[in-house]
Amino acid sequence: MRRSAFLLQRVAQFLLVALAASFLISLLLRLLPTDIADVVLPYGDEAGKEQLRTELGLNSNPLVTYVKWLGNAVQGDLGNLYNAGYAEPVTDRIQMALPKTLLLILYAQVFSLLVAIPLAIRTAQREGSRFDRLVTVLSFSGAALPGFAVALILAYFIGVRLQWLPPLGYESIAEDPVEHFRLMILPVISLSLGLIATYTRLLRTELIAVLKEDYVTMAMSKGLSNRRIMWAHAFRPASLTLVTSAALNMGGLIGGTIVVEVLFTIPGLGTEIVYAIYSSQVFFLQSTVALIALIYVLFNTIADLLGNILDPRTREVRRG
């Protein structure tokens, strides 16, 4: 019963967040100082603009327009994206762009964890050493650097000046895997630097605390090796905060990919959102905002579930 109630609660959160986010963006678009029809059809005649206003519901009550869009969205029709009078289904554009963004986020997360976990373990085992202090300073510095600044620096020095890697473009992994990964290196590093700093500091702090627990001290007194103590007794409970942070960042990283995708000309969801903002694409923005909200809540739920698995104490707290 508790598990069913938990799932029902999460489903309700899914729906409420998606509804609130998409409705809010539809209201904000109504507050734009310019006529959306003029932006979408700058060279169109008045009859064409009026037809577009009717299709977008700009002449109707905002709530009525939103309910109509929502009814169509439930049936898989998210509206159209307009470009110089040409209408393209929003669903088609999202289906083309979203996999590229999710792949970039996945690469960034995997790379960040592969670097952060060994660093955190090493620094926790050598607390107060020079290596620990150096990694701590670098972590704070890395967390302070904005992703767009890192992207610009890497693109200019690594891509343009040194020409070690291509600074711009995207290639499908199915068509050319080698070129795909070469083109993804700089964007992934740009997204990962801040994550590495955050994950290293989080896991290091938790590991230091867990290594001082009584049951770990007892394991040390039994003569167990440091490696076995770390992986069998310390890492699992200490990784709860890291797992939660990583799961939440999966949703939050979609916002971080916007600048990176634009700078490296990756045709992902972030690039499409920027285009939609400039051209006032109402239906596309409503749909993508709702989608991002759903993804964020989804990974928040995954973080809770993983927390239950990694640390049984969280189940006891809920039962209490």
Backbone torsions as a table, in degrees:
resi	resn	phi	psi	omega
1	MET	NA	-43.0	-179.5
2	ARG	-62.4	-40.8	-179.8
3	ARG	-65.6	-40.5	178.5
4	SER	-64.4	-41.7	178.8
5	ALA	-64.2	-38.1	178.9
6	PHE	-63.8	-44.5	-180.0
7	LEU	-65.8	-40.7	178.1
8	LEU	-63.7	-38.3	177.9
9	GLN	-63.6	-40.6	179.9
10	ARG	-69.5	-38.5	176.8
11	VAL	-62.4	-41.9	177.5
12	ALA	-62.3	-40.0	176.9
13	GLN	-63.7	-41.3	176.5
14	PHE	-51.8	-53.3	-174.4
15	LEU	-67.6	-44.4	-177.4
16	LEU	-64.3	-43.9	-179.7
17	VAL	-64.6	-44.1	179.7
18	ALA	-63.8	-43.6	179.7
19	LEU	-64.8	-47.2	-178.3
20	ALA	-63.5	-43.7	-177.6
21	ALA	-65.9	-46.4	-178.1
22	SER	-68.6	-37.2	178.4
23	PHE	-68.4	-38.4	179.5
24	LEU	-64.0	-43.1	180.0
25	ILE	-66.6	-32.9	177.4
26	SER	-66.9	-36.4	176.7
27	LEU	-69.4	-40.8	-179.8
28	LEU	-63.0	-38.0	178.5
29	LEU	-65.2	-30.0	176.7
30	ARG	-67.7	-24.3	-176.5
31	LEU	-86.9	-0.1	178.9
32	LEU	-60.8	139.5	-177.0
33	PRO	-70.7	-12.6	-179.0
34	THR	-108.8	160.8	176.5
35	ASP	-78.0	121.8	-178.1
36	ILE	-58.4	-36.8	-180.0
37	ALA	-63.1	-36.6	178.0
38	ASP	-67.5	-34.4	-179.8
39	VAL	-72.7	-42.8	-177.1
40	VAL	-74.3	-38.3	-179.2
41	LEU	-122.2	70.7	-175.7
42	PRO	-63.9	-27.6	-178.0
43	TYR	-111.4	12.3	-179.2
44	GLY	-82.2	161.5	177.3
45	ASP	-81.1	170.5	-175.2
46	GLU	-65.9	-33.3	178.9
47	ALA	-65.2	-42.1	178.1
48	GLY	-65.5	-38.7	178.7
49	LYS	-66.8	-39.3	179.3
50	GLU	-66.6	-37.4	176.7
51	GLN	-63.9	-39.2	178.1
52	LEU	-66.5	-41.6	178.1
53	ARG	-59.6	-39.5	178.8
54	THR	-66.4	-42.2	-179.2
55	GLU	-67.1	-36.9	178.6
56	LEU	-81.0	-11.2	-180.0
57	GLY	76.8	23.8	-177.0
58	LEU	-70.7	-21.3	179.7
59	ASN	-94.3	0.0	-177.3
60	SER	-105.9	172.6	175.2
61	ASN	-62.7	134.3	-177.5
62	PRO	-55.2	-38.8	-178.9
63	LEU	-68.0	-41.1	178.5
64	VAL	-63.5	-43.6	178.8
65	THR	-61.4	-41.7	-178.6
66	TYR	-67.3	-42.5	179.9
67	VAL	-62.8	-39.0	177.4
68	LYS	-63.5	-44.5	177.7
69	TRP	-62.8	-40.9	-178.8
70	LEU	-63.8	-41.2	178.1
71	GLY	-61.0	-41.6	177.3
72	ASN	-68.3	-38.4	-178.1
73	ALA	-63.4	-37.9	178.9
74	VAL	-62.0	-29.8	179.0
75	GLN	-90.0	6.1	177.1
76	GLY	94.0	2.4	178.7
77	ASP	-102.7	105.7	-177.9
78	LEU	-95.4	10.6	-179.6
79	GLY	92.0	-169.3	-176.4
80	ASN	-120.0	155.6	172.6
81	LEU	-108.8	126.0	-171.8
82	TYR	-105.1	137.8	178.3
83	ASN	-146.8	108.2	179.6
84	ALA	54.0	42.4	177.7
85	GLY	85.8	-8.7	-179.9
86	TYR	-94.3	129.4	-178.4
87	ALA	-102.7	128.3	177.2
88	GLU	-124.2	133.3	179.8
89	PRO	-57.6	133.6	178.8
90	VAL	-60.3	-36.7	-179.2
91	THR	-58.2	-42.5	-179.3
92	ASP	-63.0	-43.3	-178.2
93	ARG	-66.6	-39.7	178.6
94	ILE	-66.2	-40.6	179.9
95	GLN	-63.7	-30.2	178.1
96	MET	-79.4	-36.2	-172.1
97	ALA	-89.3	-38.3	-172.8
98	LEU	-60.2	-44.1	-180.0
99	PRO	-58.2	-35.4	179.2
100	LYS	-65.4	-41.5	179.3
101	THR	-68.0	-43.9	-180.0
102	LEU	-64.4	-36.0	177.9
103	LEU	-66.2	-41.5	177.6
104	LEU	-62.8	-42.4	178.9
105	ILE	-64.9	-42.1	179.0
106	LEU	-61.5	-46.0	178.0
107	TYR	-58.7	-44.6	-178.0
108	ALA	-63.9	-41.4	-179.8
109	GLN	-66.7	-46.4	-179.3
110	VAL	-62.2	-46.0	179.6
111	PHE	-62.4	-42.2	-179.2
112	SER	-62.4	-44.6	-179.2
113	LEU	-68.4	-38.1	179.4
114	LEU	-64.0	-30.0	178.4
115	VAL	-87.9	-42.7	-172.3
116	ALA	-71.1	-39.5	-175.3
117	ILE	-63.3	-50.4	177.2
118	PRO	-61.6	-38.5	178.6
119	LEU	-62.5	-44.1	-178.9
120	ALA	-65.1	-41.6	179.5
121	ILE	-64.0	-44.4	-178.9
122	ARG	-63.2	-44.5	-178.5
123	THR	-70.0	-35.4	178.6
124	ALA	-66.1	-37.5	178.9
125	GLN	-72.4	-23.3	-179.4
126	ARG	-119.7	48.8	-177.9
127	GLU	-57.4	129.6	178.4
128	GLY	86.6	-5.1	179.8
129	SER	-76.8	172.0	177.7
130	ARG	-61.9	-40.7	178.8
131	PHE	-61.6	-42.3	178.5
132	ASP	-61.9	-45.3	-179.6
133	ARG	-66.0	-39.1	179.8
134	LEU	-63.9	-46.6	179.7
135	VAL	-64.2	-37.3	178.8
136	THR	-63.5	-44.5	178.6
137	VAL	-63.4	-45.1	179.7
138	LEU	-64.3	-34.5	179.7
139	SER	-65.5	-45.8	178.3
140	PHE	-64.2	-38.3	178.5
141	SER	-66.2	-43.7	179.8
142	GLY	-64.5	-38.2	179.2
143	ALA	-68.5	-27.2	-178.1
144	ALA	-80.7	-20.6	-178.3
145	LEU	-78.4	126.0	176.5
146	PRO	-69.6	147.2	-176.3
147	GLY	-60.9	-37.0	-178.1
148	PHE	-67.8	-32.8	178.1
149	ALA	-67.6	-43.2	176.8
150	VAL	-60.5	-42.9	-179.5
151	ALA	-62.2	-43.4	179.8
152	LEU	-64.6	-43.2	-179.6
153	ILE	-63.6	-46.3	-179.5
154	LEU	-65.2	-43.3	-178.6
155	ALA	-63.0	-39.0	-176.4
156	TYR	-75.1	-52.3	-173.4
157	PHE	-77.9	-47.9	-176.9
158	ILE	-77.9	-39.6	-175.2
159	GLY	-87.8	-42.1	-174.1
160	VAL	-95.1	-53.3	-175.8
161	ARG	-71.9	-54.5	-176.6
162	LEU	-86.0	-23.9	179.5
163	GLN	55.8	39.1	176.8
164	TRP	-79.6	-34.4	-178.2
165	LEU	-136.7	151.8	177.3
166	PRO	-67.7	130.4	-175.5
167	PRO	-82.7	-19.5	-174.1
168	LEU	-136.2	156.3	171.5
169	GLY	110.7	171.7	178.9
170	TYR	-147.6	141.2	177.4
171	GLU	-133.5	135.5	179.6
172	SER	-66.1	140.1	-179.9
173	ILE	-66.8	-26.5	179.6
174	ALA	-73.3	-31.7	-177.2
175	GLU	-84.6	-43.0	-178.7
176	ASP	-151.2	89.9	-176.1
177	PRO	-59.3	-39.7	-177.7
178	VAL	-64.2	-48.6	179.7
179	GLU	-67.1	-33.4	177.7
180	HIS	-58.5	-49.6	-177.4
181	PHE	-71.7	-32.4	175.7
182	ARG	-62.7	-41.1	-179.9
183	LEU	-73.5	-22.7	-177.0
184	MET	-90.4	-11.6	-175.3
185	ILE	-60.3	-52.7	-177.4
186	LEU	-64.8	-46.1	176.0
187	PRO	-59.6	-40.2	-179.0
188	VAL	-65.7	-43.8	177.9
189	ILE	-62.8	-39.3	178.7
190	SER	-60.3	-41.1	179.0
191	LEU	-77.1	-27.9	-169.8
192	SER	-85.1	-25.0	-171.8
193	LEU	-57.7	-48.9	178.1
194	GLY	-65.3	-37.3	178.7
195	LEU	-65.3	-42.7	179.0
196	ILE	-59.0	-45.0	179.5
197	ALA	-61.4	-45.5	-178.5
198	THR	-67.0	-47.1	-177.7
199	TYR	-65.3	-38.6	179.8
200	THR	-62.9	-46.5	-179.0
201	ARG	-65.9	-41.4	-179.9
202	LEU	-63.2	-50.5	-176.6
203	LEU	-69.0	-37.9	178.0
204	ARG	-59.3	-46.9	-179.4
205	THR	-61.4	-44.1	-179.7
206	GLU	-67.4	-40.5	-179.8
207	LEU	-64.0	-42.4	179.1
208	ILE	-60.4	-41.7	179.4
209	ALA	-66.9	-43.2	-178.3
210	VAL	-67.7	-38.2	-179.5
211	LEU	-64.2	-14.1	178.2
212	LYS	-97.8	1.4	178.6
213	GLU	-70.4	156.7	-176.0
214	ASP	-63.5	-39.6	-176.5
215	TYR	-69.5	-27.8	175.5
216	VAL	-73.2	-40.7	176.9
217	THR	-60.4	-38.9	177.9
218	MET	-65.5	-40.6	178.4
219	ALA	-63.3	-37.8	176.9
220	MET	-65.0	-38.4	-178.6
221	SER	-67.9	-20.5	177.7
222	LYS	-82.1	-2.6	177.7
223	GLY	84.2	18.0	178.0
224	LEU	-69.0	148.1	-179.2
225	SER	-69.2	155.8	179.4
226	ASN	-60.0	-38.2	179.5
227	ARG	-62.2	-45.1	-178.7
228	ARG	-67.7	-38.9	178.3
229	ILE	-62.4	-43.0	-178.0
230	MET	-63.7	-51.5	-172.5
231	TRP	-83.7	-29.9	-177.1
232	ALA	-89.5	-26.9	-172.9
233	HIS	-122.8	-33.0	-170.7
234	ALA	-101.4	-41.8	-169.4
235	PHE	-65.9	-42.3	-174.2
236	ARG	-61.4	-53.8	178.7
237	PRO	-66.8	-30.3	-178.6
238	ALA	-74.4	-21.2	-175.8
239	SER	-83.0	-1.7	-177.5
240	LEU	-59.8	-48.0	179.9
241	THR	-64.1	-38.7	179.2
242	LEU	-63.7	-45.6	-179.6
243	VAL	-62.9	-42.8	178.6
244	THR	-61.4	-45.7	179.6
245	SER	-63.5	-42.3	-179.7
246	ALA	-65.0	-40.8	179.3
247	ALA	-65.1	-43.2	178.7
248	LEU	-65.9	-36.0	-179.8
249	ASN	-68.9	-23.6	177.5
250	MET	-59.8	-40.0	176.2
251	GLY	-77.3	-43.4	-177.9
252	GLY	-67.5	-24.0	-177.6
253	LEU	-68.6	-18.5	178.5
254	ILE	-60.1	-38.6	175.8
255	GLY	-66.4	-37.0	179.3
256	GLY	-70.1	-24.6	-178.9
257	THR	-75.5	-16.4	-175.4
258	ILE	-58.1	-53.1	-178.3
259	VAL	-66.3	-42.7	-177.8
260	VAL	-63.2	-42.9	179.5
261	GLU	-64.4	-40.3	179.4
262	VAL	-66.2	-44.6	-178.2
263	LEU	-65.1	-37.9	-177.7
264	PHE	-100.3	11.5	177.9
265	THR	51.0	49.2	175.0
266	ILE	-93.7	121.7	-175.9
267	PRO	-78.3	59.4	-179.4
268	GLY	-99.7	-167.6	-176.9
269	LEU	-65.5	-35.5	178.8
270	GLY	-61.9	-44.4	177.3
271	THR	-62.1	-40.9	179.2
272	GLU	-65.8	-36.9	178.8
273	ILE	-64.8	-42.2	178.1
274	VAL	-60.5	-44.9	177.6
275	TYR	-61.5	-42.2	-178.7
276	ALA	-64.9	-35.5	178.1
277	ILE	-67.0	-46.4	-179.5
278	TYR	-62.7	-35.8	-175.5
279	SER	-102.6	9.7	175.1
280	SER	54.6	49.2	179.1
281	GLN	-83.3	95.8	-170.8
282	VAL	-60.4	-53.9	-174.6
283	PHE	-65.6	-38.0	-179.3
284	PHE	-65.4	-43.6	-179.7
285	LEU	-66.4	-42.1	176.6
286	GLN	-58.6	-44.2	-176.3
287	SER	-69.2	-43.9	-177.8
288	THR	-70.1	-37.5	177.4
289	VAL	-63.7	-43.8	176.8
290	ALA	-62.1	-40.4	179.7
291	LEU	-64.5	-44.7	179.3
292	ILE	-62.9	-40.5	178.2
293	ALA	-62.5	-41.0	178.8
294	LEU	-65.3	-41.8	179.0
295	ILE	-62.5	-41.6	-179.7
296	TYR	-63.2	-46.7	179.5
297	VAL	-65.2	-36.7	178.8
298	LEU	-59.3	-48.4	-178.1
299	PHE	-74.4	-24.6	171.6
300	ASN	-63.9	-41.2	176.9
301	THR	-64.8	-42.8	177.7
302	ILE	-60.2	-38.8	178.4
303	ALA	-62.2	-40.7	177.8
304	ASP	-64.4	-43.2	-179.1
305	LEU	-65.4	-42.1	177.6
306	LEU	-66.6	-33.9	176.3
307	GLY	-61.9	-38.7	176.3
308	ASN	-62.9	-38.3	-177.8
309	ILE	-72.4	-44.1	-174.7
310	LEU	-76.5	-32.8	-176.6
311	ASP	-134.6	100.0	-178.8
312	PRO	-60.2	-18.0	-179.2
313	ARG	-62.5	-27.5	178.8
314	THR	-67.1	-31.8	175.7
315	ARG	-67.8	-38.7	179.8
316	GLU	-65.4	-36.6	179.2
317	VAL	-64.0	-42.4	-179.3
318	ARG	-65.9	-40.0	-179.5
319	ARG	-66.7	-33.6	179.5
320	GLY	-70.7	NA	NA
